[in-house]
């Protein structure tokens, strides 16, 4: 797959960093949502390869697109968690797992 960056250069996707590949994949997902929105999306640690600045950008995009669909995002990233409307977590106390929820 060949990708054109914002600077007008073309790159093979394999030559991009993990964060850049993530941004390309997310761009495709958000473009699909613009064309044909789905009811919900499940994204598992999509922000793992992103730096702080791109995590902030992703958080902003998720806030924007949450108006058109539901997003379930599995993450450990503070930037993404801060932008959430509902949080769910799993905690273990004395060997027993407990599901915790919080409406923000």
DSSP file (Angstrom, degrees, kcal/mol; ACC not computed):
  #  RESIDUE AA STRUCTURE BP1 BP2  ACC     N-H-->O    O-->H-N    N-H-->O    O-->H-N    TCO  KAPPA ALPHA  PHI   PSI    X-CA   Y-CA   Z-CA
    1    1 A X              0   0    0      0, 0.0    12,-2.6     0, 0.0     2,-0.4   0.000 360.0 360.0 360.0 133.8    0.0    0.0    0.0
    2    2 A X  E     -A   12   0A   0     10,-0.2     2,-0.4    11,-0.1    10,-0.2  -0.878 360.0-163.4-104.4 134.2    1.4    3.4   -0.9
    3    3 A X  E     -A   11   0A   0      8,-3.4     8,-2.9    -2,-0.4     2,-0.5  -0.943  11.0-146.7-122.1 137.4    0.5    6.4    1.4
    4    4 A X  E     -A   10   0A   0     -2,-0.4     6,-0.2     6,-0.2     2,-0.1  -0.911  19.7-147.8-102.9 125.6    0.7   10.1    0.6
    5    5 A X    >   -     0   0    0      4,-2.7     3,-1.9    -2,-0.5     0, 0.0  -0.290  32.2 -97.1 -84.0 173.8    1.6   12.2    3.6
    6    6 A X  T 3  S+     0   0    0      1,-0.3    -1,-0.1     2,-0.1    -2,-0.0   0.687 122.6  62.3 -63.4 -18.4    0.5   15.8    4.3
    7    7 A X  T 3  S-     0   0    0      2,-0.1    -1,-0.3     1,-0.0     3,-0.1   0.433 118.8-108.3 -88.8   0.6    3.8   17.0    2.8
    8    8 A X  S <  S+     0   0    0     -3,-1.9     2,-0.2     1,-0.3    -2,-0.1   0.459  76.3 130.8  89.8   0.7    3.0   15.5   -0.6
    9    9 A X        -     0   0    0      1,-0.0    -4,-2.7    -5,-0.0     2,-0.4  -0.614  51.0-134.3 -88.9 149.5    5.6   12.6   -0.4
   10   10 A X  E     +A    4   0A   0     -2,-0.2     2,-0.3    -6,-0.2    -6,-0.2  -0.849  25.8 179.2-103.9 138.9    4.6    9.1   -1.1
   11   11 A X  E     -A    3   0A   0     -8,-2.9    -8,-3.4    -2,-0.4     2,-0.4  -0.978  34.6-115.0-137.0 148.2    5.7    6.2    1.1
   12   12 A X  E >   -A    2   0A   0     -2,-0.3     3,-1.9   -10,-0.2     4,-0.4  -0.687  34.7-126.6 -73.5 136.2    5.3    2.4    1.2
   13   13 A X  G >  S+     0   0    0    -12,-2.6     3,-1.2    -2,-0.4    -1,-0.1   0.785 107.5  63.9 -61.4 -26.6    3.2    1.8    4.4
   14   14 A X  G 3  S+     0   0    0    -13,-0.3    -1,-0.3     1,-0.2   -12,-0.1   0.743  96.5  58.1 -68.0 -22.0    5.9   -0.7    5.6
   15   15 A X  G <  S+     0   0    0     -3,-1.9    -1,-0.2     2,-0.0    -2,-0.2   0.534  89.7  93.8 -86.4  -5.1    8.4    2.1    5.8
   16   16 A X  S <  S-     0   0    0     -3,-1.2     2,-0.0    -4,-0.4    -3,-0.0  -0.487  81.9-106.3 -84.3 156.6    6.3    4.2    8.2
   17   17 A X     >  -     0   0    0     -2,-0.1     4,-2.6     1,-0.1     5,-0.2  -0.245  36.2-101.3 -71.3 168.6    6.6    4.0   12.0
   18   18 A X  H  > S+     0   0    0      1,-0.2     4,-2.0     2,-0.2    31,-0.2   0.884 124.4  50.1 -59.6 -39.5    4.1    2.2   14.1
   19   19 A X  H  > S+     0   0    0     30,-0.3     4,-2.2     2,-0.2    -1,-0.2   0.893 111.0  48.6 -66.4 -39.9    2.5    5.6   15.1
   20   20 A X  H  > S+     0   0    0      2,-0.2     4,-2.1     1,-0.2    -2,-0.2   0.897 110.5  50.7 -67.9 -39.5    2.3    6.7   11.5
   21   21 A X  H  X S+     0   0    0     -4,-2.6     4,-2.4     2,-0.2    -1,-0.2   0.899 109.6  51.7 -62.7 -39.5    0.7    3.4   10.4
   22   22 A X  H  X S+     0   0    0     -4,-2.0     4,-2.7    -5,-0.2     5,-0.2   0.921 108.6  50.4 -61.4 -44.6   -1.8    3.8   13.2
   23   23 A X  H  X S+     0   0    0     -4,-2.2     4,-2.1     1,-0.2    -1,-0.2   0.877 110.1  50.4 -63.7 -37.2   -2.7    7.3   12.0
   24   24 A X  H  X S+     0   0    0     -4,-2.1     4,-1.9     2,-0.2    -1,-0.2   0.933 111.8  47.4 -64.5 -45.9   -3.2    6.0    8.4
   25   25 A X  H  X S+     0   0    0     -4,-2.4     4,-2.1     1,-0.2    -2,-0.2   0.904 112.9  48.3 -63.0 -41.8   -5.4    3.2    9.6
   26   26 A X  H  X S+     0   0    0     -4,-2.7     4,-2.8     2,-0.2     5,-0.2   0.870 107.3  56.2 -67.2 -36.2   -7.5    5.6   11.8
   27   27 A X  H  X S+     0   0    0     -4,-2.1     4,-2.2    -5,-0.2    -1,-0.2   0.911 108.3  48.5 -59.9 -41.7   -7.8    8.0    8.8
   28   28 A X  H  X S+     0   0    0     -4,-1.9     4,-2.3     2,-0.2    -2,-0.2   0.919 111.3  49.3 -64.6 -44.1   -9.3    5.2    6.8
   29   29 A X  H  X S+     0   0    0     -4,-2.1     4,-2.0     1,-0.2    -2,-0.2   0.929 113.4  45.8 -61.2 -46.0  -11.7    4.3    9.6
   30   30 A X  H  X S+     0   0    0     -4,-2.8     4,-1.8     1,-0.2    -1,-0.2   0.846 110.8  53.5 -68.6 -32.6  -12.8    7.9   10.0
   31   31 A X  H  X S+     0   0    0     -4,-2.2     4,-1.8    -5,-0.2    -1,-0.2   0.903 108.3  50.2 -66.1 -40.6  -13.2    8.3    6.2
   32   32 A X  H  X S+     0   0    0     -4,-2.3     4,-3.6     1,-0.2    -2,-0.2   0.904 108.3  53.1 -62.4 -40.4  -15.4    5.3    6.1
   33   33 A X  H  < S+     0   0    0     -4,-2.0     4,-0.3     1,-0.2    -1,-0.2   0.878 106.7  52.4 -64.2 -35.7  -17.5    6.7    8.9
   34   34 A X  H  < S+     0   0    0     -4,-1.8     3,-0.2     2,-0.2    -1,-0.2   0.895 118.1  37.7 -63.5 -38.8  -17.9    9.9    6.9
   35   35 A X  H  < S+     0   0    0     -4,-1.8     2,-0.3     1,-0.2    -2,-0.2   0.939 139.3   4.1 -78.6 -50.1  -19.1    7.9    3.9
   36   36 A X  S  < S-     0   0    0     -4,-3.6    -1,-0.2    -5,-0.2    -2,-0.2  -0.747  77.7-150.8-142.1  88.4  -21.2    5.3    5.6
   37   37 A X        -     0   0    0     -2,-0.3     2,-0.2    -4,-0.3    -4,-0.1  -0.307   8.5-152.2 -64.2 140.1  -21.6    5.6    9.4
   38   38 A X        -     0   0    0      1,-0.1    32,-0.1    32,-0.1     3,-0.1  -0.653  24.9-112.9-103.4 167.0  -22.0    2.4   11.4
   39   39 A X  S    S-     0   0    0     -2,-0.2    31,-2.5     1,-0.2     2,-0.3   0.885  90.2  -2.4 -70.5 -39.7  -23.8    2.2   14.7
   40   40 A X  E     -b   70   0B   0     29,-0.2     2,-0.4     2,-0.0    31,-0.2  -0.990  56.3-151.0-153.3 161.4  -20.8    1.4   16.8
   41   41 A X  E     -b   71   0B   0     29,-2.3    31,-3.0    -2,-0.3     2,-0.5  -0.983   6.5-153.7-133.1 141.1  -17.0    0.7   16.6
   42   42 A X  E     -b   72   0B   0     -2,-0.4     2,-0.5    29,-0.2    31,-0.2  -0.980  16.8-177.7-117.5 121.0  -14.8   -1.4   18.9
   43   43 A X  E     -b   73   0B   0     29,-3.1    31,-2.7    -2,-0.5     2,-0.7  -0.976  12.9-153.8-124.9 122.7  -11.2   -0.3   19.0
   44   44 A X  E    S-b   74   0B   0     -2,-0.5    31,-0.1    29,-0.2    29,-0.1  -0.853  70.8 -38.0-104.7 108.8   -8.6   -2.2   21.0
   45   45 A X  S >  S+     0   0    0     29,-2.6     3,-1.4    -2,-0.7     4,-0.2   0.850  76.2 160.7  46.8  47.3   -5.6   -0.2   22.1
   46   46 A X  T 3  S+     0   0    0     28,-0.3     3,-0.3     1,-0.3    -1,-0.1   0.674  70.3  56.3 -67.7 -16.8   -5.4    1.8   18.9
   47   47 A X  T >  S+     0   0    0      1,-0.2     3,-1.4     2,-0.1    -1,-0.3   0.342  72.9 104.9 -97.7   5.5   -3.4    4.4   20.6
   48   48 A X  T <  S+     0   0    0     -3,-1.4    -1,-0.2     1,-0.3    -2,-0.1   0.833  86.7  39.2 -59.7 -35.5   -0.5    2.1   21.8
   49   49 A X  T 3  S+     0   0    0     -3,-0.3   -30,-0.3    -4,-0.2    -1,-0.3   0.400  96.9 104.5 -95.4   3.0    2.0    3.3   19.2
   50   50 A X    <   -     0   0    0     -3,-1.4     2,-0.1   -32,-0.1    -3,-0.0  -0.587  64.4-132.3 -90.3 146.5    1.0    7.0   19.4
   51   51 A X     >  -     0   0    0     -2,-0.2     4,-2.2     1,-0.1     5,-0.2  -0.290  39.6 -90.5 -81.6 177.3    2.9    9.8   21.1
   52   52 A X  H  > S+     0   0    0      1,-0.2     4,-2.1     2,-0.2     5,-0.2   0.905 124.6  50.4 -58.9 -45.9    1.2   12.3   23.4
   53   53 A X  H  > S+     0   0    0      1,-0.2     4,-1.9     2,-0.2    -1,-0.2   0.917 113.6  44.2 -62.0 -45.0    0.4   14.8   20.7
   54   54 A X  H  > S+     0   0    0      2,-0.2     4,-2.5     1,-0.2    -1,-0.2   0.809 109.9  56.5 -72.3 -28.1   -1.2   12.3   18.4
   55   55 A X  H  X S+     0   0    0     -4,-2.2     4,-2.4     2,-0.2    -1,-0.2   0.893 107.2  49.9 -65.2 -39.2   -3.1   10.8   21.4
   56   56 A X  H  X S+     0   0    0     -4,-2.1     4,-2.1     2,-0.2    -2,-0.2   0.908 111.0  49.2 -63.5 -42.2   -4.5   14.2   22.0
   57   57 A X  H  X S+     0   0    0     -4,-1.9     4,-2.3     2,-0.2    -2,-0.2   0.922 110.9  49.7 -62.5 -44.3   -5.5   14.5   18.3
   58   58 A X  H  X S+     0   0    0     -4,-2.5     4,-2.7     1,-0.2    -2,-0.2   0.904 108.1  53.5 -62.2 -41.6   -7.1   11.0   18.5
   59   59 A X  H  X S+     0   0    0     -4,-2.4     4,-2.2     1,-0.2    -1,-0.2   0.912 109.5  48.8 -59.2 -42.9   -9.1   12.0   21.6
   60   60 A X  H  X S+     0   0    0     -4,-2.1     4,-2.0     2,-0.2    -1,-0.2   0.901 111.4  49.1 -63.6 -41.4  -10.4   15.1   19.8
   61   61 A X  H  X S+     0   0    0     -4,-2.3     4,-2.9     2,-0.2     5,-0.2   0.903 109.5  51.8 -65.3 -40.7  -11.4   13.0   16.8
   62   62 A X  H  X S+     0   0    0     -4,-2.7     4,-1.8     1,-0.2    -2,-0.2   0.910 108.6  51.3 -62.8 -40.7  -13.2   10.5   18.9
   63   63 A X  H  < S+     0   0    0     -4,-2.2     4,-0.4    -5,-0.2    -1,-0.2   0.920 112.8  46.8 -60.1 -42.7  -15.1   13.3   20.7
   64   64 A X  H >< S+     0   0    0     -4,-2.0     3,-1.1     1,-0.2    -2,-0.2   0.940 116.1  42.4 -63.6 -48.5  -16.2   14.6   17.2
   65   65 A X  H >X S+     0   0    0     -4,-2.9     3,-1.4     1,-0.2     4,-0.9   0.651  96.0  76.8 -80.0 -14.3  -17.2   11.2   15.8
   66   66 A X  T 3< S+     0   0    0     -4,-1.8    -1,-0.2     1,-0.3    -2,-0.2   0.707  85.2  67.2 -65.3 -17.5  -19.0   10.1   19.0
   67   67 A X  T <4 S+     0   0    0     -3,-1.1    -1,-0.3    -4,-0.4    -2,-0.2   0.760 108.1  36.8 -70.8 -23.5  -21.8   12.4   17.9
   68   68 A X  T <4 S-     0   0    0     -3,-1.4     2,-0.3     1,-0.2    -2,-0.2   0.544 129.4  -1.2-106.2 -11.3  -22.4   10.0   15.0
   69   69 A X  S  < S-     0   0    0     -4,-0.9     2,-0.4   -32,-0.0   -29,-0.2  -0.981  74.7 -91.1-167.2 170.3  -21.8    6.6   16.5
   70   70 A X  E     -b   40   0B   0    -31,-2.5   -29,-2.3    -2,-0.3     2,-0.5  -0.766  33.6-160.0 -96.4 141.2  -20.8    4.8   19.6
   71   71 A X  E     -b   41   0B   0     -2,-0.4     2,-0.6   -31,-0.2   -29,-0.2  -0.982  10.7-166.5-123.3 127.9  -17.2    3.9   20.3
   72   72 A X  E     -b   42   0B   0    -31,-3.0   -29,-3.1    -2,-0.5     2,-0.5  -0.968  19.6-176.6-108.2 115.8  -15.9    1.2   22.7
   73   73 A X  E     -b   43   0B   0     -2,-0.6     2,-0.6   -31,-0.2   -29,-0.2  -0.961  18.7-154.2-121.4 122.0  -12.2    1.9   23.1
   74   74 A X  E     +b   44   0B   0    -31,-2.7   -29,-2.6    -2,-0.5     2,-0.3  -0.847  40.8 141.3 -92.0 121.6   -9.9   -0.4   25.1
   75   75 A X        -     0   0    0     -2,-0.6    -2,-0.0   -31,-0.1   -31,-0.0  -0.981  53.9-158.8-156.9 161.8   -7.0    1.8   26.3
   76   76 A X        +     0   0    0     -2,-0.3     2,-0.4     5,-0.0    -1,-0.1   0.223  63.3 119.3-119.2   3.7   -4.6    2.7   29.1
   77   77 A X     >  -     0   0    0      1,-0.1     4,-2.4     2,-0.0     3,-0.2  -0.594  57.0-150.4 -82.5 123.8   -3.9    6.1   27.6
   78   78 A X  H  > S+     0   0    0     -2,-0.4     4,-2.5     1,-0.2     5,-0.2   0.853  95.6  57.5 -60.4 -36.6   -4.8    9.1   29.9
   79   79 A X  H  > S+     0   0    0      1,-0.2     4,-0.9     2,-0.2    -1,-0.2   0.904 111.4  41.3 -62.9 -41.6   -5.6   11.3   26.9
   80   80 A X  H  4 S+     0   0    0     -3,-0.2     3,-0.4     2,-0.2     4,-0.3   0.901 114.2  51.9 -72.8 -41.7   -8.2    8.9   25.6
   81   81 A X  H >< S+     0   0    0     -4,-2.4     3,-1.5     1,-0.2    -2,-0.2   0.893 104.5  57.6 -62.0 -40.4   -9.7    8.2   29.0
   82   82 A X  H 3< S+     0   0    0     -4,-2.5    -1,-0.2     1,-0.3    -2,-0.2   0.830 106.2  49.7 -60.4 -33.2  -10.1   11.9   29.8
   83   83 A X  T 3< S+     0   0    0     -4,-0.9    -1,-0.3    -3,-0.4    -2,-0.2   0.452  89.6 110.6 -86.2  -0.3  -12.3   12.3   26.7
   84   84 A X    <   -     0   0    0     -3,-1.5     3,-0.1    -4,-0.3    -3,-0.0  -0.331  54.6-157.0 -76.9 156.4  -14.6    9.4   27.5
   85   85 A X  S    S+     0   0    0      1,-0.3    19,-2.8    18,-0.1     2,-0.4   0.700  84.6  24.7 -98.7 -28.7  -18.2    9.7   28.6
   86   86 A X  E     -C  103   0C   0     17,-0.3     2,-0.4    18,-0.2    -1,-0.3  -0.998  70.0-159.2-136.5 139.9  -18.3    6.4   30.3
   87   87 A X  E     -C  102   0C   0     15,-3.1    15,-2.5    -2,-0.4     2,-0.4  -0.956   6.4-174.7-121.3 139.6  -15.5    4.3   31.9
   88   88 A X  E     +C  101   0C   0     -2,-0.4     2,-0.3    13,-0.2    13,-0.2  -0.995  12.9 166.7-129.7 138.2  -15.5    0.6   32.6
   89   89 A X  E     -C  100   0C   0     11,-2.8    11,-3.0    -2,-0.4     2,-0.5  -0.933  30.5-127.8-144.7 167.8  -12.7   -1.2   34.4
   90   90 A X  E     -C   99   0C   0     -2,-0.3     2,-0.4     9,-0.2     9,-0.2  -0.986  25.6-177.3-121.9 128.5  -11.8   -4.4   36.1
   91   91 A X  E     -C   98   0C   0      7,-2.9     7,-3.1    -2,-0.5     2,-0.5  -0.929  15.0-145.5-123.8 147.8  -10.3   -4.4   39.5
   92   92 A X  E     +C   97   0C   0     -2,-0.4     2,-0.4     5,-0.2     5,-0.2  -0.961  17.6 176.1-118.2 128.2   -9.1   -7.4   41.6
   93   93 A X  E >  S-C   96   0C   0      3,-2.4     3,-1.5    -2,-0.5    -2,-0.0  -0.982  73.9 -15.9-132.6 120.4   -9.5   -7.5   45.4
   94   94 A X  T 3  S-     0   0    0     -2,-0.4    -1,-0.1     1,-0.3     3,-0.1   0.868 129.2 -51.8  53.5  41.6   -8.5  -10.6   47.4
   95   95 A X  T 3  S+     0   0    0      1,-0.2     2,-0.5     0, 0.0    -1,-0.3   0.513 114.9 113.8  79.6   5.5   -8.5  -12.7   44.2
   96   96 A X  E <   -C   93   0C   0     -3,-1.5    -3,-2.4     2,-0.0     2,-0.2  -0.947  60.6-136.9-115.0 125.4  -11.9  -11.7   43.0
   97   97 A X  E     -C   92   0C   0     -2,-0.5     2,-0.4    -5,-0.2    -5,-0.2  -0.563  21.2-169.7 -79.0 141.5  -12.4   -9.6   39.9
   98   98 A X  E     -C   91   0C   0     -7,-3.1    -7,-2.9    -2,-0.2     2,-0.5  -0.998  18.1-134.9-134.2 134.4  -14.9   -6.8   40.0
   99   99 A X  E     -C   90   0C   0     -2,-0.4     2,-0.4    -9,-0.2    -9,-0.2  -0.784  23.5-166.4 -90.7 129.8  -16.3   -4.7   37.2
  100  100 A X  E     -C   89   0C   0    -11,-3.0   -11,-2.8    -2,-0.5     2,-0.3  -0.936   3.9-171.0-117.3 136.6  -16.3   -1.0   37.9
  101  101 A X  E     -C   88   0C   0     -2,-0.4     2,-0.3   -13,-0.2   -13,-0.2  -0.955   5.0-176.4-129.3 151.9  -18.2    1.6   35.9
  102  102 A X  E     -C   87   0C   0    -15,-2.5   -15,-3.1    -2,-0.3     2,-0.6  -0.967  18.0-146.5-147.8 125.2  -18.2    5.4   36.0
  103  103 A X  E      C   86   0C   0     -2,-0.3   -17,-0.3   -17,-0.2   -18,-0.1  -0.841 360.0 360.0 -92.6 123.9  -20.3    7.9   34.0
  104  104 A X              0   0    0    -19,-2.8   -18,-0.2    -2,-0.6    -1,-0.1   0.433 360.0 360.0 -91.6 360.0  -18.2   11.0   33.4
